[in-house]
Structure formats: structure tokens, C-alpha cells
Amino acid sequence: MTDKKSNIGLKVALGIALALFLGTGFYTSQLYQEKKENEENLVKEKQMVMNDLSNMAKQYDIAIEENDISNEKLIEAKERIQSLMDSLKVSENNIASLWKYKQKYLSLQKEMDVLLVENDRLKVENQLLATSLDSTKVRLEQRTMFTDSLLVQNTALAEVVETAAVLNTVGLKGYGVIERSSGKLIPTERARRVDKIRVCYTVAKNSLVQAGDQELFVQVIDPNNNTLGENAQIQFDDKTLNYSVISKFNYENNSLDVCEFVEARGDDDFVKGLYTINVFNQTELVSSNEFTLK
């Protein structure tokens, strides 16, 4: 009788142990499955953040490419996004880490919204500037025609111009330009953006000057009293002239517009300050002006 009861107790104990074992195995399996699903979800979430950052970087690429003048703010923001993407690639797959990167993404998104609005404003301003320059060119051409007309109509002024058989210039001006690969020139006052100095003037009408090939010497002096461009010397009798570039042109005794480009010294950049432009007919100064780069 005692043995029978012992067998029953043993069977009950084994049943309970088996139930506990199966329950523990099921619970462990559930935990493993949940862990696996969480890891997969974290990987997906991480990839979504990576895709969002990549799309943001592409938007910056488009904005930078469309902008004729390089916008440093856009370039710096693009670099921050690339840095965040590189960091995200090697980050841990956990909720805390992913949350941190999501917060950084949202912050960069707000920054991008502001920068793109500003970039659109700059594009409109650049377009207005280009239109204004075209309009200015038309007005200058009209003014040149008007000046020619005045020179013809005003006998007294014509006699003054023709009293000396030497070339003279009017309307001398200089300014910095950004030179695009397409050949497009964009005026700028920012010294660090300047590629070249553009010097323009008009050779006055003078019937006493012999027609044919002529030359004038352009001298551009920077704020440090350096002669820019070729910085070459030429001797006229006992006088020496340092010049930046020689203007060579065919003169037909009529008003003639001339423009030259002057580069910085060697690999040096243009500096901020007051620049002086002089035009010489041999050693005789015939025109002078100034402009400032900021």
C-alpha cells in the first residue's frame, strides 16, 4: 500500500516538474522571439533614420548646385549630416542610441528648413542683380552714344579734345569679379571671393591721334602698395613704369570701350581695403580711380 502511494506521489512530482520545464521553455522561447523582433525593429528604425538623413543630404546637394555663388552655410550643414550618417552606421542598436540620433535628425531638419528659405531668397537677389547689371550695361551703351553725339554737336568740347594728339580715357572703373567656368562674370565686393579685378574705361575720340594699333598701361595697386598682375617694368627715356597689364587695341579715332583683367600676385589672395587704378599713356597719367574690397 505504501509503495503504491509512493509511486503516485512520484508520478505527480514528475508531472509537475515536466509542466514547469515545458512552461519555462515556452517562456524562454517567447522572450527570445520578442528580443529578435525588437532587434529587427531597431535595425529597421535605424535604416529609416539613415534614409531620412540621406534624403536631406541630397536636398542640400541640389540647393548647392543651383546656387551660382557658393553658400558656405549649406556646405557646412551638408558636412554635419554626413558626419552624423557616418556615426549612425557604427552606433549600437538600442533604443537610447536611436532616440539620440532621431533628435539630432529633427534638429537638422529644422535647420535645413531655415537655410533653404534663405537660399531661395539669395537666388532671387542674384537674379535681380544679374538683371540690374544687364540694365546698367544698356544704360552705359546709351550714355556712350549720347557722349558721342555731344562730342559731335559741341564744337568747343571737340576742339579741346583734339588740341593734343594723345590718347585720353574717361569712365575708368574697377571692381572684383567671380569668374565661372562658363565665362560668366559675377561682381563682388568680398575680397576672399574675388577671382580677378576687372578694369574698364573708354578711350576718348581724338582725330589727331594716328589710327591703328595703340596701347595704354594699366596699373592696379592693392592696399599694401603692391602692383598686381604682371608687375612688369618698362623704360621710357629716363623714367620707369611698373604696370599690371598692357591694353592693346586698334584705334580708329572714335570712342572705344576697353576692359582688362588683373590677377593677384602669384598664389596670393586679394586683400581687404582700398585699391587704386591708374591708366598711363607711356609715363603720362591719363586716368585714375579707386574702389574698395571688403
C-alpha positions in Angstrom: 0.0 0.0 0.0 2.8 2.4 1.0 4.7 1.5 -2.3 1.6 2.3 -4.3 1.2 5.7 -2.6 4.9 6.4 -3.2 4.5 5.6 -6.9 1.5 8.0 -7.2 3.5 10.8 -5.4 6.4 10.3 -7.7 4.3 10.5 -10.8 2.7 13.7 -9.6 6.1 15.2 -8.8 7.3 14.2 -12.3 4.2 15.7 -13.9 4.7 19.0 -12.0 8.4 19.1 -13.0 7.6 18.4 -16.6 4.9 21.1 -16.6 7.4 23.6 -15.1 10.1 22.6 -17.6 7.7 23.0 -20.6 6.4 26.3 -19.2 10.0 27.6 -18.7 10.9 26.5 -22.2 7.9 28.2 -23.7 8.5 31.4 -21.7 12.2 31.4 -22.8 11.2 30.9 -26.4 8.8 33.8 -26.2 11.5 36.1 -24.7 13.9 35.1 -27.4 11.3 35.8 -30.1 10.5 39.2 -28.6 14.2 40.0 -28.4 14.7 39.1 -32.0 11.7 41.1 -33.1 12.9 44.1 -31.1 16.3 43.9 -32.7 14.8 43.7 -36.2 12.6 46.7 -35.4 15.6 48.7 -34.2 17.5 47.8 -37.4 14.6 49.0 -39.5 14.2 52.2 -37.5 17.9 52.9 -37.8 17.8 52.4 -41.5 14.8 54.8 -41.7 16.8 57.5 -39.9 19.7 56.8 -42.3 17.4 57.1 -45.3 16.0 60.4 -43.9 19.5 61.8 -43.5 20.5 60.7 -47.0 17.4 62.4 -48.5 18.3 65.5 -46.5 21.9 65.4 -47.9 20.5 65.1 -51.4 18.3 68.2 -50.9 21.4 70.2 -49.9 23.3 68.9 -52.9 20.5 70.3 -55.2 20.5 73.6 -53.4 24.3 74.0 -53.6 24.4 73.0 -57.3 21.6 75.6 -58.1 23.3 78.4 -56.3 25.7 80.4 -58.6 27.6 81.7 -55.6 28.8 79.1 -53.1 26.8 79.2 -49.9 29.1 78.2 -47.0 26.2 77.6 -44.6 24.7 75.0 -47.0 28.1 73.3 -47.4 28.7 73.2 -43.6 25.2 71.8 -42.9 25.8 69.1 -45.5 29.0 68.1 -43.8 27.3 67.9 -40.4 24.7 65.5 -42.0 27.5 63.3 -43.5 29.2 63.2 -40.1 26.0 62.1 -38.4 25.4 59.4 -41.0 28.9 58.0 -40.5 28.4 58.0 -36.7 25.0 56.3 -37.1 26.4 53.5 -39.2 28.7 52.3 -36.3 26.3 53.1 -33.5 24.8 50.5 -31.1 21.3 49.1 -31.9 19.4 50.2 -28.9 16.5 52.4 -28.1 18.6 55.1 -26.3 21.1 55.4 -29.1 18.4 55.5 -31.8 16.4 58.1 -29.9 19.5 60.4 -29.7 20.0 60.2 -33.5 16.3 60.9 -34.1 16.5 64.0 -32.0 19.6 65.1 -33.9 17.9 64.5 -37.2 14.9 66.6 -36.2 17.2 69.4 -35.2 19.0 69.2 -38.6 15.6 69.2 -40.3 14.6 72.5 -38.7 17.9 74.0 -39.6 17.5 72.9 -43.2 14.1 74.4 -43.5 15.6 77.8 -42.4 18.6 77.5 -44.7 16.7 76.5 -47.8 14.3 79.5 -47.3 17.4 81.8 -47.0 19.0 80.1 -50.1 15.8 80.8 -52.2 16.0 84.4 -51.1 19.6 84.7 -52.2 18.8 83.1 -55.6 16.1 85.8 -56.2 18.6 88.5 -55.1 21.2 87.1 -57.5 18.7 87.1 -60.4 17.7 90.7 -59.6 21.5 91.6 -59.6 22.0 90.0 -63.0 19.0 91.9 -64.4 20.3 95.1 -62.9 23.8 94.6 -64.4 22.2 94.0 -67.8 20.1 97.2 -67.4 23.3 99.1 -66.4 25.1 97.8 -69.5 22.3 99.1 -71.7 22.4 102.5 -70.0 26.2 102.7 -70.4 25.8 101.9 -74.1 23.2 104.6 -74.4 25.4 107.0 -72.4 28.3 106.3 -74.8 26.1 107.0 -77.8 24.9 110.2 -76.1 28.5 111.2 -75.3 29.5 110.6 -79.0 26.6 112.8 -80.0 27.6 115.5 -77.7 31.2 115.4 -78.9 29.9 115.9 -82.5 27.4 118.6 -81.6 29.6 120.6 -79.1 32.3 122.1 -81.3 34.0 123.8 -78.3 34.4 120.5 -76.5 35.6 118.7 -79.7 38.3 121.4 -80.1 39.5 120.8 -76.5 39.7 117.0 -77.1 41.5 117.4 -80.4 44.1 120.0 -79.3 46.5 117.3 -78.2 47.5 114.3 -80.4 47.5 111.9 -77.4 45.1 109.2 -76.2 42.9 110.1 -73.3 40.5 108.0 -71.3 37.2 108.6 -69.4 34.9 106.5 -67.2 37.7 104.5 -65.6 36.3 102.0 -63.0 37.5 98.8 -61.4 35.7 96.0 -59.4 36.2 92.4 -58.2 34.6 89.6 -60.1 33.9 85.9 -59.6 34.7 84.1 -62.9 32.6 80.9 -63.6 33.8 78.1 -65.8 31.1 79.1 -68.3 32.7 82.5 -68.6 30.0 84.3 -66.6 31.3 87.2 -64.5 29.7 88.0 -61.2 30.7 91.3 -59.5 31.5 91.0 -55.8 33.0 93.3 -53.1 34.1 90.4 -50.9 37.9 90.2 -51.2 38.1 86.4 -50.4 35.6 85.6 -53.2 37.4 87.7 -55.9 39.0 85.7 -58.7 40.2 88.7 -60.8 40.0 92.5 -60.9 38.1 93.9 -63.9 39.2 97.3 -65.1 37.1 99.1 -67.8 37.5 102.6 -69.4 36.6 104.4 -72.6 39.3 105.8 -74.9 38.1 109.2 -75.9 37.6 110.2 -79.5 40.5 112.2 -81.0 41.0 112.8 -84.7 44.6 113.9 -84.2 45.8 110.6 -82.9 47.2 108.3 -85.6 44.7 105.5 -86.3 45.9 101.9 -85.9 47.4 99.7 -83.1 47.7 101.6 -79.8 48.5 100.7 -76.2 47.9 102.0 -72.7 49.4 100.7 -69.5 47.0 99.8 -66.6 48.4 99.8 -63.1 46.4 98.3 -60.2 47.8 98.9 -56.7 46.5 97.0 -53.7 46.1 98.3 -50.1 49.6 97.1 -49.3 51.0 99.3 -52.1 51.8 96.2 -54.3 51.4 96.4 -58.1 49.2 93.4 -59.1 49.0 91.4 -62.3 52.2 91.1 -64.4 54.0 93.7 -62.1 56.4 94.3 -65.0 58.6 97.3 -65.7 59.1 99.3 -68.9 61.6 102.1 -69.6 60.7 105.4 -71.3 63.8 107.6 -71.6 64.9 108.2 -68.0 61.6 107.1 -66.5 60.5 103.6 -65.4 56.8 102.5 -65.1 55.5 99.4 -63.2 52.3 98.1 -64.8 49.8 95.4 -64.2 48.7 94.8 -67.8 49.1 96.4 -71.2 45.9 97.4 -73.0 46.4 96.8 -76.8 43.7 97.8 -79.2 43.1 99.0 -82.7 42.1 102.7 -82.6 40.0 104.2 -85.4 39.7 107.8 -84.0 36.4 107.0 -82.3 35.4 106.4 -78.7 36.4 102.8 -77.8 35.4 100.8 -74.7 38.3 98.7 -73.3 38.2 96.2 -70.4 41.1 94.2 -68.9 41.5 91.6 -66.2 44.2 91.8 -63.5 45.1 88.8 -61.2 46.5 88.7 -57.7 50.3 88.3 -57.1 51.3 84.7 -57.6 49.2 82.4 -55.4 48.2 85.3 -53.0 44.6 86.2 -52.5 43.1 89.6 -52.8 43.2 91.5 -49.5 40.6 93.8 -48.0 41.0 97.6 -48.4 41.3 100.4 -50.9 42.6 99.7 -54.4 43.9 102.3 -56.8 43.7 102.1 -60.6 45.9 104.2 -62.9 46.0 104.3 -66.7 49.2 105.6 -68.3 50.0 106.8 -71.8 53.6 105.8 -71.6 54.6 107.7 -68.4 51.8 110.2 -68.5 48.9 109.5 -66.1 45.7 109.9 -68.1 43.1 108.5 -65.7 42.9 107.3 -62.1 40.2 105.9 -59.8 39.7 103.8 -56.6 37.5 101.0 -55.3 37.2 99.0 -52.1 37.1 95.3 -51.4 35.6 94.2 -48.0 
